Amino acid sequence: MLSVAEHNRLFWRSRRGMLELDVLLVPFVKEAFPSLSEENQARYKKLIDCEDPDLFRWFMQKEQPDDPELAIIVEMILNHVPASS
């Protein structure tokens, strides 16, 4: 389990400065991350180390990550997005 300080650090690392990424990552880290398994938390931490252009392509579904671990967490984040009305 992450300490409050570690979770806060992860929150700030999730803020990318690109609106398209922020609207996906920030709500996910606030709402879903705490209840993830340790394995999925590790996947998220690995994802956060990726470059913004790669993240953008993956989340806009232009490409799939080569790493199957990253593909799993990308799909989880995309599934966390509420359907627009």
N, CA, C and O atoms as a CHARMM CRD file, in Angstrom:
* protein
*
  340
    1    1 MET  N      0.84200  -1.18300   0.00000 PROA 1      0.00000
    2    1 MET  CA     0.00000   0.00000   0.00000 PROA 1      0.00000
    3    1 MET  C      0.88600   1.24500   0.00000 PROA 1      0.00000
    4    1 MET  O      1.89500   1.31500   0.70200 PROA 1      0.00000
    5    2 LEU  N      0.48500   2.20800  -0.79600 PROA 2      0.00000
    6    2 LEU  CA     1.25300   3.43900  -0.90100 PROA 2      0.00000
    7    2 LEU  C      0.97400   4.36700   0.27500 PROA 2      0.00000
    8    2 LEU  O     -0.14500   4.43700   0.78300 PROA 2      0.00000
    9    3 SER  N      1.99300   5.05900   0.68300 PROA 3      0.00000
   10    3 SER  CA     1.79400   6.09600   1.69100 PROA 3      0.00000
   11    3 SER  C      1.10400   7.28500   1.02000 PROA 3      0.00000
   12    3 SER  O      1.03400   7.36300  -0.20700 PROA 3      0.00000
   13    4 VAL  N      0.60600   8.19200   1.82500 PROA 4      0.00000
   14    4 VAL  CA    -0.03600   9.39300   1.28800 PROA 4      0.00000
   15    4 VAL  C      0.95800  10.18500   0.44000 PROA 4      0.00000
   16    4 VAL  O      0.60500  10.68600  -0.62800 PROA 4      0.00000
   17    5 ALA  N      2.17900  10.29600   0.90700 PROA 5      0.00000
   18    5 ALA  CA     3.20400  11.04100   0.16800 PROA 5      0.00000
   19    5 ALA  C      3.48500  10.39100  -1.18600 PROA 5      0.00000
   20    5 ALA  O      3.61600  11.08300  -2.19500 PROA 5      0.00000
   21    6 GLU  N      3.57800   9.05600  -1.20500 PROA 6      0.00000
   22    6 GLU  CA     3.82400   8.35100  -2.46800 PROA 6      0.00000
   23    6 GLU  C      2.65100   8.53100  -3.43100 PROA 6      0.00000
   24    6 GLU  O      2.85300   8.73000  -4.62900 PROA 6      0.00000
   25    7 HSD  N      1.42400   8.46000  -2.90700 PROA 7      0.00000
   26    7 HSD  CA     0.24900   8.65000  -3.76000 PROA 7      0.00000
   27    7 HSD  C      0.20700  10.07200  -4.30300 PROA 7      0.00000
   28    7 HSD  O     -0.13200  10.28000  -5.46800 PROA 7      0.00000
   29    8 ASN  N      0.54600  11.04900  -3.47600 PROA 8      0.00000
   30    8 ASN  CA     0.59200  12.43900  -3.94600 PROA 8      0.00000
   31    8 ASN  C      1.63700  12.62000  -5.04300 PROA 8      0.00000
   32    8 ASN  O      1.39500  13.32100  -6.02500 PROA 8      0.00000
   33    9 ARG  N      2.78900  11.99100  -4.87600 PROA 9      0.00000
   34    9 ARG  CA     3.83100  12.06400  -5.90200 PROA 9      0.00000
   35    9 ARG  C      3.33100  11.46600  -7.20500 PROA 9      0.00000
   36    9 ARG  O      3.54600  12.02900  -8.27800 PROA 9      0.00000
   37   10 LEU  N      2.66700  10.33200  -7.11000 PROA 10     0.00000
   38   10 LEU  CA     2.11900   9.66700  -8.29200 PROA 10     0.00000
   39   10 LEU  C      1.05500  10.54100  -8.95600 PROA 10     0.00000
   40   10 LEU  O      0.98900  10.62600 -10.18200 PROA 10     0.00000
   41   11 PHE  N      0.22900  11.18400  -8.14200 PROA 11     0.00000
   42   11 PHE  CA    -0.77900  12.10300  -8.68100 PROA 11     0.00000
   43   11 PHE  C     -0.10800  13.20300  -9.50300 PROA 11     0.00000
   44   11 PHE  O     -0.52900  13.49000 -10.62400 PROA 11     0.00000
   45   12 TRP  N      0.92900  13.81400  -8.94500 PROA 12     0.00000
   46   12 TRP  CA     1.58800  14.91400  -9.66000 PROA 12     0.00000
   47   12 TRP  C      2.31600  14.42300 -10.89700 PROA 12     0.00000
   48   12 TRP  O      2.40200  15.15200 -11.88600 PROA 12     0.00000
   49   13 ARG  N      2.83600  13.22000 -10.86700 PROA 13     0.00000
   50   13 ARG  CA     3.47800  12.65000 -12.06600 PROA 13     0.00000
   51   13 ARG  C      2.44100  12.32600 -13.13500 PROA 13     0.00000
   52   13 ARG  O      2.77200  12.24700 -14.31800 PROA 13     0.00000
   53   14 SER  N      1.18800  12.13800 -12.72400 PROA 14     0.00000
   54   14 SER  CA     0.11200  11.83000 -13.66900 PROA 14     0.00000
   55   14 SER  C     -0.37300  13.07900 -14.39600 PROA 14     0.00000
   56   14 SER  O     -1.00600  12.98100 -15.44700 PROA 14     0.00000
   57   15 ARG  N     -0.08100  14.23400 -13.84800 PROA 15     0.00000
   58   15 ARG  CA    -0.43600  15.49600 -14.51000 PROA 15     0.00000
   59   15 ARG  C      0.62300  15.76400 -15.56400 PROA 15     0.00000
   60   15 ARG  O      1.78000  16.04000 -15.24600 PROA 15     0.00000
   61   16 ARG  N      0.21600  15.67900 -16.81100 PROA 16     0.00000
   62   16 ARG  CA     1.18300  15.73400 -17.90200 PROA 16     0.00000
   63   16 ARG  C      1.27500  17.09300 -18.57500 PROA 16     0.00000
   64   16 ARG  O      2.26600  17.37800 -19.24700 PROA 16     0.00000
   65   17 GLY  N      0.26700  17.93600 -18.41000 PROA 17     0.00000
   66   17 GLY  CA     0.27400  19.21900 -19.08900 PROA 17     0.00000
   67   17 GLY  C     -0.33700  19.14400 -20.47000 PROA 17     0.00000
   68   17 GLY  O     -0.40100  20.15100 -21.17500 PROA 17     0.00000
   69   18 MET  N     -0.78400  17.97400 -20.86400 PROA 18     0.00000
   70   18 MET  CA    -1.49200  17.79300 -22.12600 PROA 18     0.00000
   71   18 MET  C     -2.91900  17.40200 -21.73200 PROA 18     0.00000
   72   18 MET  O     -3.13100  16.34200 -21.14300 PROA 18     0.00000
   73   19 LEU  N     -3.88400  18.24400 -22.05100 PROA 19     0.00000
   74   19 LEU  CA    -5.25000  18.05600 -21.60100 PROA 19     0.00000
   75   19 LEU  C     -5.77200  16.64600 -21.88700 PROA 19     0.00000
   76   19 LEU  O     -6.41800  16.03800 -21.03400 PROA 19     0.00000
   77   20 GLU  N     -5.49700  16.13500 -23.06900 PROA 20     0.00000
   78   20 GLU  CA    -5.99400  14.80700 -23.44800 PROA 20     0.00000
   79   20 GLU  C     -5.49100  13.72100 -22.50400 PROA 20     0.00000
   80   20 GLU  O     -6.20400  12.75300 -22.23600 PROA 20     0.00000
   81   21 LEU  N     -4.28700  13.87100 -22.00700 PROA 21     0.00000
   82   21 LEU  CA    -3.73400  12.89500 -21.06500 PROA 21     0.00000
   83   21 LEU  C     -4.22300  13.16300 -19.65200 PROA 21     0.00000
   84   21 LEU  O     -4.54600  12.23200 -18.91300 PROA 21     0.00000
   85   22 ASP  N     -4.27700  14.42700 -19.27700 PROA 22     0.00000
   86   22 ASP  CA    -4.71000  14.77800 -17.92300 PROA 22     0.00000
   87   22 ASP  C     -6.12900  14.29700 -17.62900 PROA 22     0.00000
   88   22 ASP  O     -6.40300  13.82800 -16.52400 PROA 22     0.00000
   89   23 VAL  N     -7.03500  14.40600 -18.60200 PROA 23     0.00000
   90   23 VAL  CA    -8.42700  14.01000 -18.35500 PROA 23     0.00000
   91   23 VAL  C     -8.57400  12.50000 -18.21300 PROA 23     0.00000
   92   23 VAL  O     -9.59100  12.02200 -17.71000 PROA 23     0.00000
   93   24 LEU  N     -7.58000  11.75300 -18.64600 PROA 24     0.00000
   94   24 LEU  CA    -7.59600  10.29900 -18.46700 PROA 24     0.00000
   95   24 LEU  C     -6.84100   9.87800 -17.20800 PROA 24     0.00000
   96   24 LEU  O     -7.35200   9.10700 -16.39600 PROA 24     0.00000
   97   25 LEU  N     -5.63600  10.38600 -17.05600 PROA 25     0.00000
   98   25 LEU  CA    -4.75700   9.90400 -15.99900 PROA 25     0.00000
   99   25 LEU  C     -5.12100  10.41900 -14.60900 PROA 25     0.00000
  100   25 LEU  O     -5.09500   9.65400 -13.64400 PROA 25     0.00000
  101   26 VAL  N     -5.46000  11.69800 -14.49300 PROA 26     0.00000
  102   26 VAL  CA    -5.72200  12.26900 -13.17000 PROA 26     0.00000
  103   26 VAL  C     -6.93800  11.61100 -12.50300 PROA 26     0.00000
  104   26 VAL  O     -6.83200  11.19300 -11.35000 PROA 26     0.00000
  105   27 PRO  N     -8.08700  11.50300 -13.18400 PROA 27     0.00000
  106   27 PRO  CA    -9.20800  10.81900 -12.53000 PROA 27     0.00000
  107   27 PRO  C     -8.89500   9.35400 -12.22200 PROA 27     0.00000
  108   27 PRO  O     -9.33100   8.82900 -11.19700 PROA 27     0.00000
  109   28 PHE  N     -8.14600   8.69600 -13.10200 PROA 28     0.00000
  110   28 PHE  CA    -7.81700   7.29600 -12.87000 PROA 28     0.00000
  111   28 PHE  C     -6.97000   7.13200 -11.62000 PROA 28     0.00000
  112   28 PHE  O     -7.23900   6.25700 -10.79700 PROA 28     0.00000
  113   29 VAL  N     -5.94500   7.96700 -11.47200 PROA 29     0.00000
  114   29 VAL  CA    -5.06000   7.82300 -10.30800 PROA 29     0.00000
  115   29 VAL  C     -5.79500   8.19300  -9.01800 PROA 29     0.00000
  116   29 VAL  O     -5.50400   7.63900  -7.95800 PROA 29     0.00000
  117   30 LYS  N     -6.74300   9.12600  -9.10600 PROA 30     0.00000
  118   30 LYS  CA    -7.49600   9.51600  -7.91400 PROA 30     0.00000
  119   30 LYS  C     -8.56500   8.48600  -7.54900 PROA 30     0.00000
  120   30 LYS  O     -8.74000   8.16900  -6.37300 PROA 30     0.00000
  121   31 GLU  N     -9.27300   7.96800  -8.53400 PROA 31     0.00000
  122   31 GLU  CA   -10.43400   7.12700  -8.27100 PROA 31     0.00000
  123   31 GLU  C    -10.14200   5.62900  -8.28900 PROA 31     0.00000
  124   31 GLU  O    -10.64500   4.89100  -7.44200 PROA 31     0.00000
  125   32 ALA  N     -9.34300   5.18000  -9.23700 PROA 32     0.00000
  126   32 ALA  CA    -9.17000   3.73900  -9.44600 PROA 32     0.00000
  127   32 ALA  C     -7.86200   3.18800  -8.88500 PROA 32     0.00000
  128   32 ALA  O     -7.82100   2.05500  -8.40500 PROA 32     0.00000
  129   33 PHE  N     -6.81000   3.97200  -8.94300 PROA 33     0.00000
  130   33 PHE  CA    -5.48900   3.46900  -8.55400 PROA 33     0.00000
  131   33 PHE  C     -5.45200   2.85300  -7.15700 PROA 33     0.00000
  132   33 PHE  O     -4.88600   1.77300  -6.99300 PROA 33     0.00000
  133   34 PRO  N     -6.03500   3.50100  -6.14400 PROA 34     0.00000
  134   34 PRO  CA    -5.92700   2.93100  -4.79300 PROA 34     0.00000
  135   34 PRO  C     -6.49100   1.51600  -4.65800 PROA 34     0.00000
  136   34 PRO  O     -6.04000   0.75300  -3.80300 PROA 34     0.00000
  137   35 SER  N     -7.45800   1.16100  -5.47800 PROA 35     0.00000
  138   35 SER  CA    -8.07200  -0.17000  -5.36300 PROA 35     0.00000
  139   35 SER  C     -7.46000  -1.20000  -6.31800 PROA 35     0.00000
  140   35 SER  O     -7.89900  -2.35000  -6.34600 PROA 35     0.00000
  141   36 LEU  N     -6.46400  -0.80400  -7.09100 PROA 36     0.00000
  142   36 LEU  CA    -5.81200  -1.74600  -8.00400 PROA 36     0.00000
  143   36 LEU  C     -4.96400  -2.74800  -7.23200 PROA 36     0.00000
  144   36 LEU  O     -4.49400  -2.47400  -6.12800 PROA 36     0.00000
  145   37 SER  N     -4.78000  -3.91300  -7.84100 PROA 37     0.00000
  146   37 SER  CA    -3.84300  -4.89000  -7.27900 PROA 37     0.00000
  147   37 SER  C     -2.42700  -4.31100  -7.36000 PROA 37     0.00000
  148   37 SER  O     -2.17100  -3.36700  -8.10700 PROA 37     0.00000
  149   38 GLU  N     -1.52800  -4.88700  -6.59000 PROA 38     0.00000
  150   38 GLU  CA    -0.13200  -4.42000  -6.62800 PROA 38     0.00000
  151   38 GLU  C      0.43300  -4.54900  -8.04000 PROA 38     0.00000
  152   38 GLU  O      1.19100  -3.69100  -8.49300 PROA 38     0.00000
  153   39 GLU  N      0.06200  -5.61800  -8.72800 PROA 39     0.00000
  154   39 GLU  CA     0.53300  -5.85200 -10.10100 PROA 39     0.00000
  155   39 GLU  C      0.06500  -4.73200 -11.03200 PROA 39     0.00000
  156   39 GLU  O      0.85100  -4.23600 -11.83900 PROA 39     0.00000
  157   40 ASN  N     -1.18900  -4.33200 -10.93300 PROA 40     0.00000
  158   40 ASN  CA    -1.69500  -3.26200 -11.78700 PROA 40     0.00000
  159   40 ASN  C     -1.16200  -1.90200 -11.36100 PROA 40     0.00000
  160   40 ASN  O     -0.96900  -1.02500 -12.20300 PROA 40     0.00000
  161   41 GLN  N     -0.92000  -1.71400 -10.06900 PROA 41     0.00000
  162   41 GLN  CA    -0.28200  -0.47000  -9.63200 PROA 41     0.00000
  163   41 GLN  C      1.11500  -0.36400 -10.22800 PROA 41     0.00000
  164   41 GLN  O      1.53400   0.71700 -10.64300 PROA 41     0.00000
  165   42 ALA  N      1.83300  -1.47500 -10.27200 PROA 42     0.00000
  166   42 ALA  CA     3.17400  -1.48500 -10.87200 PROA 42     0.00000
  167   42 ALA  C      3.09000  -1.16600 -12.36400 PROA 42     0.00000
  168   42 ALA  O      3.94200  -0.46100 -12.90400 PROA 42     0.00000
  169   43 ARG  N      2.06500  -1.68800 -13.02000 PROA 43     0.00000
  170   43 ARG  CA     1.88100  -1.37800 -14.45000 PROA 43     0.00000
  171   43 ARG  C      1.64800   0.11800 -14.64200 PROA 43     0.00000
  172   43 ARG  O      2.20000   0.72100 -15.56200 PROA 43     0.00000
  173   44 TYR  N      0.83600   0.71200 -13.77800 PROA 44     0.00000
  174   44 TYR  CA     0.57300   2.14600 -13.88800 PROA 44     0.00000
  175   44 TYR  C      1.85300   2.95200 -13.68300 PROA 44     0.00000
  176   44 TYR  O      2.12500   3.89300 -14.42800 PROA 44     0.00000
  177   45 LYS  N      2.62500   2.58700 -12.68700 PROA 45     0.00000
  178   45 LYS  CA     3.88900   3.29400 -12.43400 PROA 45     0.00000
  179   45 LYS  C      4.81600   3.18400 -13.63400 PROA 45     0.00000
  180   45 LYS  O      5.51800   4.14000 -13.96500 PROA 45     0.00000
  181   46 LYS  N      4.82500   2.02900 -14.28800 PROA 46     0.00000
  182   46 LYS  CA     5.63800   1.83700 -15.49500 PROA 46     0.00000
  183   46 LYS  C      5.10900   2.72800 -16.62300 PROA 46     0.00000
  184   46 LYS  O      5.89000   3.31200 -17.37400 PROA 46     0.00000
  185   47 LEU  N      3.79600   2.82700 -16.73800 PROA 47     0.00000
  186   47 LEU  CA     3.17500   3.65000 -17.77600 PROA 47     0.00000
  187   47 LEU  C      3.54900   5.11600 -17.61100 PROA 47     0.00000
  188   47 LEU  O      3.82800   5.80700 -18.59000 PROA 47     0.00000
  189   48 ILE  N      3.55300   5.58500 -16.37200 PROA 48     0.00000
  190   48 ILE  CA     3.84000   6.99300 -16.09300 PROA 48     0.00000
  191   48 ILE  C      5.25500   7.37800 -16.52900 PROA 48     0.00000
  192   48 ILE  O      5.52800   8.55600 -16.76100 PROA 48     0.00000
  193   49 ASP  N      6.14200   6.41500 -16.64200 PROA 49     0.00000
  194   49 ASP  CA     7.50900   6.69800 -17.08700 PROA 49     0.00000
  195   49 ASP  C      7.61100   6.83700 -18.60600 PROA 49     0.00000
  196   49 ASP  O      8.67400   7.18900 -19.11900 PROA 49     0.00000
  197   50 CYS  N      6.53700   6.57100 -19.32500 PROA 50     0.00000
  198   50 CYS  CA     6.55600   6.65400 -20.79500 PROA 50     0.00000
  199   50 CYS  C      6.45300   8.11200 -21.24800 PROA 50     0.00000
  200   50 CYS  O      6.02700   8.99400 -20.50200 PROA 50     0.00000
  201   51 GLU  N      6.85000   8.31900 -22.47100 PROA 51     0.00000
  202   51 GLU  CA     6.82800   9.66300 -23.05800 PROA 51     0.00000
  203   51 GLU  C      5.40300  10.06000 -23.45600 PROA 51     0.00000
  204   51 GLU  O      4.59900   9.21700 -23.85400 PROA 51     0.00000
  205   52 ASP  N      5.10800  11.35300 -23.34100 PROA 52     0.00000
  206   52 ASP  CA     3.77000  11.85400 -23.66600 PROA 52     0.00000
  207   52 ASP  C      3.30800  11.51700 -25.08400 PROA 52     0.00000
  208   52 ASP  O      2.15700  11.11300 -25.24700 PROA 52     0.00000
  209   53 PRO  N      4.14100  11.65900 -26.11700 PROA 53     0.00000
  210   53 PRO  CA     3.66100  11.31800 -27.45600 PROA 53     0.00000
  211   53 PRO  C      3.22000   9.84900 -27.57100 PROA 53     0.00000
  212   53 PRO  O      2.24800   9.54200 -28.26200 PROA 53     0.00000
  213   54 ASP  N      3.93400   8.95400 -26.89600 PROA 54     0.00000
  214   54 ASP  CA     3.53100   7.54700 -26.90200 PROA 54     0.00000
  215   54 ASP  C      2.19900   7.37700 -26.19100 PROA 54     0.00000
  216   54 ASP  O      1.29900   6.71100 -26.70200 PROA 54     0.00000
  217   55 LEU  N      2.07100   7.98000 -25.00600 PROA 55     0.00000
  218   55 LEU  CA     0.82400   7.89200 -24.26100 PROA 55     0.00000
  219   55 LEU  C     -0.33800   8.42200 -25.09200 PROA 55     0.00000
  220   55 LEU  O     -1.40700   7.81300 -25.13500 PROA 55     0.00000
  221   56 PHE  N     -0.12900   9.53900 -25.74000 PROA 56     0.00000
  222   56 PHE  CA    -1.17800  10.14300 -26.56000 PROA 56     0.00000
  223   56 PHE  C     -1.63400   9.16900 -27.65300 PROA 56     0.00000
  224   56 PHE  O     -2.83300   8.95400 -27.83100 PROA 56     0.00000
  225   57 ARG  N     -0.69000   8.58700 -28.37400 PROA 57     0.00000
  226   57 ARG  CA    -1.04600   7.64400 -29.45000 PROA 57     0.00000
  227   57 ARG  C     -1.80300   6.44200 -28.89800 PROA 57     0.00000
  228   57 ARG  O     -2.75500   5.96800 -29.51800 PROA 57     0.00000
  229   58 TRP  N     -1.38500   5.95000 -27.74000 PROA 58     0.00000
  230   58 TRP  CA    -2.04600   4.78000 -27.15400 PROA 58     0.00000
  231   58 TRP  C     -3.45800   5.11600 -26.69800 PROA 58     0.00000
  232   58 TRP  O     -4.39100   4.35400 -26.95300 PROA 58     0.00000
  233   59 PHE  N     -3.62000   6.24800 -26.02800 PROA 59     0.00000
  234   59 PHE  CA    -4.93200   6.60200 -25.51000 PROA 59     0.00000
  235   59 PHE  C     -5.89200   7.08100 -26.59400 PROA 59     0.00000
  236   59 PHE  O     -7.10800   6.98100 -26.43400 PROA 59     0.00000
  237   60 MET  N     -5.36000   7.59300 -27.67800 PROA 60     0.00000
  238   60 MET  CA    -6.21200   7.96600 -28.81000 PROA 60     0.00000
  239   60 MET  C     -6.44600   6.75400 -29.72200 PROA 60     0.00000
  240   60 MET  O     -7.09500   6.86100 -30.76300 PROA 60     0.00000
  241   61 GLN  N     -5.91200   5.62300 -29.31700 PROA 61     0.00000
  242   61 GLN  CA    -6.06500   4.33200 -29.99000 PROA 61     0.00000
  243   61 GLN  C     -5.55300   4.36100 -31.43100 PROA 61     0.00000
  244   61 GLN  O     -6.11100   3.72800 -32.32700 PROA 61     0.00000
  245   62 LYS  N     -4.47100   5.11700 -31.61900 PROA 62     0.00000
  246   62 LYS  CA    -3.79000   5.15000 -32.91400 PROA 62     0.00000
  247   62 LYS  C     -2.78000   4.00600 -33.00100 PROA 62     0.00000
  248   62 LYS  O     -2.47900   3.51100 -34.08800 PROA 62     0.00000
  249   63 GLU  N     -2.26300   3.59300 -31.84800 PROA 63     0.00000
  250   63 GLU  CA    -1.28800   2.50200 -31.74300 PROA 63     0.00000
  251   63 GLU  C     -1.55200   1.73300 -30.46400 PROA 63     0.00000
  252   63 GLU  O     -2.27100   2.19400 -29.57700 PROA 63     0.00000
  253   64 GLN  N     -0.95300   0.54500 -30.38600 PROA 64     0.00000
  254   64 GLN  CA    -0.95800  -0.26300 -29.16900 PROA 64     0.00000
  255   64 GLN  C      0.47300  -0.29100 -28.62700 PROA 64     0.00000
  256   64 GLN  O      1.42600  -0.31200 -29.40600 PROA 64     0.00000
  257   65 PRO  N      0.63200  -0.29000 -27.31200 PROA 65     0.00000
  258   65 PRO  CA     1.99100  -0.43500 -26.77000 PROA 65     0.00000
  259   65 PRO  C      2.56400  -1.79900 -27.16300 PROA 65     0.00000
  260   65 PRO  O      1.83800  -2.79300 -27.20900 PROA 65     0.00000
  261   66 ASP  N      3.85800  -1.84000 -27.44200 PROA 66     0.00000
  262   66 ASP  CA     4.51700  -3.11300 -27.73800 PROA 66     0.00000
  263   66 ASP  C      4.57100  -4.00100 -26.50600 PROA 66     0.00000
  264   66 ASP  O      4.51600  -5.22700 -26.61100 PROA 66     0.00000
  265   67 ASP  N      4.67700  -3.38400 -25.34800 PROA 67     0.00000
  266   67 ASP  CA     4.76000  -4.10400 -24.08200 PROA 67     0.00000
  267   67 ASP  C      3.35300  -4.53300 -23.64800 PROA 67     0.00000
  268   67 ASP  O      2.50000  -3.67600 -23.41800 PROA 67     0.00000
  269   68 PRO  N      3.09600  -5.84000 -23.53300 PROA 68     0.00000
  270   68 PRO  CA     1.75500  -6.29000 -23.14800 PROA 68     0.00000
  271   68 PRO  C      1.32000  -5.79900 -21.76700 PROA 68     0.00000
  272   68 PRO  O      0.12500  -5.63900 -21.51900 PROA 68     0.00000
  273   69 GLU  N      2.27600  -5.56000 -20.86500 PROA 69     0.00000
  274   69 GLU  CA     1.94500  -5.03000 -19.54000 PROA 69     0.00000
  275   69 GLU  C      1.35700  -3.62000 -19.65700 PROA 69     0.00000
  276   69 GLU  O      0.39500  -3.27800 -18.97000 PROA 69     0.00000
  277   70 LEU  N      1.94600  -2.81800 -20.53200 PROA 70     0.00000
  278   70 LEU  CA     1.43800  -1.46500 -20.74500 PROA 70     0.00000
  279   70 LEU  C      0.08800  -1.49800 -21.44200 PROA 70     0.00000
  280   70 LEU  O     -0.78700  -0.68400 -21.15000 PROA 70     0.00000
  281   71 ALA  N     -0.08100  -2.44100 -22.36600 PROA 71     0.00000
  282   71 ALA  CA    -1.36400  -2.55900 -23.07300 PROA 71     0.00000
  283   71 ALA  C     -2.49800  -2.84800 -22.09400 PROA 71     0.00000
  284   71 ALA  O     -3.61100  -2.35200 -22.26600 PROA 71     0.00000
  285   72 ILE  N     -2.22000  -3.64200 -21.07700 PROA 72     0.00000
  286   72 ILE  CA    -3.24000  -3.97800 -20.07200 PROA 72     0.00000
  287   72 ILE  C     -3.68300  -2.72900 -19.32500 PROA 72     0.00000
  288   72 ILE  O     -4.88200  -2.49500 -19.17100 PROA 72     0.00000
  289   73 ILE  N     -2.73500  -1.92700 -18.86100 PROA 73     0.00000
  290   73 ILE  CA    -3.10100  -0.75200 -18.06900 PROA 73     0.00000
  291   73 ILE  C     -3.71600   0.33500 -18.94500 PROA 73     0.00000
  292   73 ILE  O     -4.59400   1.06600 -18.48500 PROA 73     0.00000
  293   74 VAL  N     -3.28000   0.45600 -20.18300 PROA 74     0.00000
  294   74 VAL  CA    -3.90500   1.41600 -21.10400 PROA 74     0.00000
  295   74 VAL  C     -5.37500   1.05600 -21.27900 PROA 74     0.00000
  296   74 VAL  O     -6.23800   1.93300 -21.23200 PROA 74     0.00000
  297   75 GLU  N     -5.66300  -0.21100 -21.48000 PROA 75     0.00000
  298   75 GLU  CA    -7.05600  -0.64400 -21.63500 PROA 75     0.00000
  299   75 GLU  C     -7.86200  -0.37500 -20.36200 PROA 75     0.00000
  300   75 GLU  O     -9.01500   0.05100 -20.43300 PROA 75     0.00000
  301   76 MET  N     -7.26100  -0.62000 -19.21100 PROA 76     0.00000
  302   76 MET  CA    -7.95300  -0.34800 -17.94400 PROA 76     0.00000
  303   76 MET  C     -8.30000   1.13300 -17.81600 PROA 76     0.00000
  304   76 MET  O     -9.39800   1.47900 -17.38000 PROA 76     0.00000
  305   77 ILE  N     -7.38300   1.99200 -18.18700 PROA 77     0.00000
  306   77 ILE  CA    -7.61400   3.43400 -18.09200 PROA 77     0.00000
  307   77 ILE  C     -8.70100   3.85600 -19.07200 PROA 77     0.00000
  308   77 ILE  O     -9.58600   4.63700 -18.72200 PROA 77     0.00000
  309   78 LEU  N     -8.63700   3.34500 -20.29500 PROA 78     0.00000
  310   78 LEU  CA    -9.66800   3.67100 -21.27500 PROA 78     0.00000
  311   78 LEU  C    -11.03900   3.18000 -20.83200 PROA 78     0.00000
  312   78 LEU  O    -12.04300   3.84900 -21.07900 PROA 78     0.00000
  313   79 ASN  N    -11.09500   2.03300 -20.18700 PROA 79     0.00000
  314   79 ASN  CA   -12.37000   1.51000 -19.68700 PROA 79     0.00000
  315   79 ASN  C    -12.89000   2.28100 -18.48400 PROA 79     0.00000
  316   79 ASN  O    -14.07500   2.19600 -18.15900 PROA 79     0.00000
  317   80 HSD  N    -12.02400   3.02600 -17.82400 PROA 80     0.00000
  318   80 HSD  CA   -12.42300   3.81500 -16.66100 PROA 80     0.00000
  319   80 HSD  C    -13.14100   5.09400 -17.06800 PROA 80     0.00000
  320   80 HSD  O    -13.87000   5.67600 -16.26500 PROA 80     0.00000
  321   81 VAL  N    -12.94300   5.53300 -18.30000 PROA 81     0.00000
  322   81 VAL  CA   -13.53700   6.77500 -18.78900 PROA 81     0.00000
  323   81 VAL  C    -15.04900   6.58800 -18.89200 PROA 81     0.00000
  324   81 VAL  O    -15.50900   5.65300 -19.54600 PROA 81     0.00000
  325   82 PRO  N    -15.82400   7.45900 -18.25900 PROA 82     0.00000
  326   82 PRO  CA   -17.28300   7.33500 -18.39400 PROA 82     0.00000
  327   82 PRO  C    -17.72400   7.62000 -19.82400 PROA 82     0.00000
  328   82 PRO  O    -17.15300   8.46700 -20.51000 PROA 82     0.00000
  329   83 ALA  N    -18.73900   6.90700 -20.25200 PROA 83     0.00000
  330   83 ALA  CA   -19.26800   7.13100 -21.61000 PROA 83     0.00000
  331   83 ALA  C    -19.85700   8.53400 -21.68500 PROA 83     0.00000
  332   83 ALA  O    -20.56100   8.97900 -20.77900 PROA 83     0.00000
  333   84 SER  N    -19.55800   9.21500 -22.77300 PROA 84     0.00000
  334   84 SER  CA   -20.09200  10.58700 -22.92000 PROA 84     0.00000
  335   84 SER  C    -21.56400  10.50000 -23.30400 PROA 84     0.00000
  336   84 SER  O    -21.99000   9.58200 -24.00500 PROA 84     0.00000
  337   85 SER  N    -22.32100  11.46900 -22.83100 PROA 85     0.00000
  338   85 SER  CA   -23.76500  11.44300 -23.12800 PROA 85     0.00000
  339   85 SER  C    -24.12300  12.32000 -24.28400 PROA 85     0.00000
  340   85 SER  O    -25.29400  12.40500 -24.65500 PROA 85     0.00000
